[in-house]
């Protein structure tokens, strides 16, 4: 399951997301030194990571399992994608045209258990 944000300004969208995290406007996500993102809420903290990919017509967020942790569950997979899209709709609604989440893993994602 990847999350796609369709935009011709993918790097600007990612930069705005980073700035909102850095400024404290988005308090539910954190970024690590490698530029990956995880959720901060107690029940969802570090259950998975999103790795961004800036492309010509979209910002793609690939989900990754955390090393040493069990495989991703469908619940974690769904929560992370749903909350990421909700965050972008709330904070960056004017910076993309369409947000899509695939129902299953795509190349670049970690697999998910049923």
Phi and psi in degrees as a GROMACS rama.xvg file:
@    title "Ramachandran Plot"
@    xaxis  label "Phi"
@    yaxis  label "Psi"
@TYPE xy
-112.11  155.735  UNK-2
-109.201  128.098  UNK-3
-115.114  131.704  UNK-4
-117.226  107.828  UNK-5
-78.8913  118.839  UNK-6
-162.852  150.875  UNK-7
-88.7775  0.627295  UNK-8
-127.273  57.7065  UNK-9
-62.1368  -41.8094  UNK-10
-66.2044  -38.8629  UNK-11
-64.6683  -38.297  UNK-12
-64.6213  -45.6343  UNK-13
-62.9656  -41.6931  UNK-14
-61.6146  -40.0943  UNK-15
-66.7632  -39.1857  UNK-16
-61.8443  -46.4783  UNK-17
-61.367  -43.6984  UNK-18
-63.5008  -41.9322  UNK-19
-63.6568  -36.6891  UNK-20
-66.9125  -49.8907  UNK-21
-60.254  -37.0826  UNK-22
-81.5853  -7.99459  UNK-23
85.4395  5.2635  UNK-24
-71.1979  -30.3326  UNK-25
-112.854  110.804  UNK-26
-103.239  -4.53255  UNK-27
-96.6039  -7.61651  UNK-28
-122.267  147.868  UNK-29
-131.651  154.189  UNK-30
-113.273  137.954  UNK-31
-94.5641  -178.298  UNK-32
-62.6804  -27.3808  UNK-33
-83.6282  -6.53616  UNK-34
89.3952  15.4417  UNK-35
-93.5525  161.039  UNK-36
-123.42  141.265  UNK-37
-136.635  161.664  UNK-38
-80.7712  150.055  UNK-39
-105.604  -14.0025  UNK-40
-61.232  144.555  UNK-41
-48.6538  -51.061  UNK-42
-73.9239  -14.9446  UNK-43
-119.904  -1.08702  UNK-44
-57.1564  123.53  UNK-45
52.1581  41.124  UNK-46
-86.5863  -20.459  UNK-47
-164.238  171.198  UNK-48
-128.693  148.309  UNK-49
-106.009  132.716  UNK-50
-111.075  119.64  UNK-51
-78.7726  151.249  UNK-52
-136.833  117.237  UNK-53
-87.0214  121.136  UNK-54
-123.341  170.328  UNK-55
-56.9845  -41.9779  UNK-56
-119.226  13.0904  UNK-57
-167.274  158.414  UNK-58
-105.663  120.835  UNK-59
-108.278  136.828  UNK-60
-117.164  111.95  UNK-61
-93.068  135.897  UNK-62
-89.7569  139.508  UNK-63
-130.701  140.634  UNK-64
-77.0185  154.928  UNK-65
-85.0726  130.947  UNK-66
-55.3696  136.54  UNK-67
83.9927  -4.96813  UNK-68
-99.6438  160.592  UNK-69
-61.8069  164.423  UNK-70
-56.9348  156.714  UNK-71
-64.9486  137.576  UNK-72
-93.9597  162.192  UNK-73
-60.4536  -36.2045  UNK-74
-64.3999  -47.6353  UNK-75
-63.5486  -47.2359  UNK-76
-52.2253  -50.2581  UNK-77
-68.1894  -44.6192  UNK-78
-60.9916  -48.7183  UNK-79
-59.4862  -45.9436  UNK-80
-67.4522  -44.4212  UNK-81
-61.4595  -42.8273  UNK-82
-71.6311  -35.5192  UNK-83
-62.6453  -46.4157  UNK-84
-63.2534  -42.0282  UNK-85
-58.9577  -41.9844  UNK-86
-62.1826  -45.1801  UNK-87
-67.0844  -38.4863  UNK-88
-63.8866  -37.5089  UNK-89
-72.4736  -44.9334  UNK-90
-101.592  -23.0792  UNK-91
-135.185  30.3691  UNK-92
-57.206  -24.4315  UNK-93
-93.0657  4.23858  UNK-94
-108.584  0.7972  UNK-95
-148.916  161.391  UNK-96
-99.664  -34.3663  UNK-97
-144.91  140.993  UNK-98
-119.82  132.158  UNK-99
-134.377  139.442  UNK-100
-122.016  129.562  UNK-101
-76.9498  149.464  UNK-102
-77.9771  -16.6783  UNK-103
-137.202  168.104  UNK-104
-60.0691  145.558  UNK-105
-120.854  170.164  UNK-106
-56.1419  126.622  UNK-107
108.858  -18.9119  UNK-108
-93.6723  159.842  UNK-109
-78.9941  153.962  UNK-110
-75.6669  165.856  UNK-111
-126.772  142.901  UNK-112
-88.1383  149.071  UNK-113
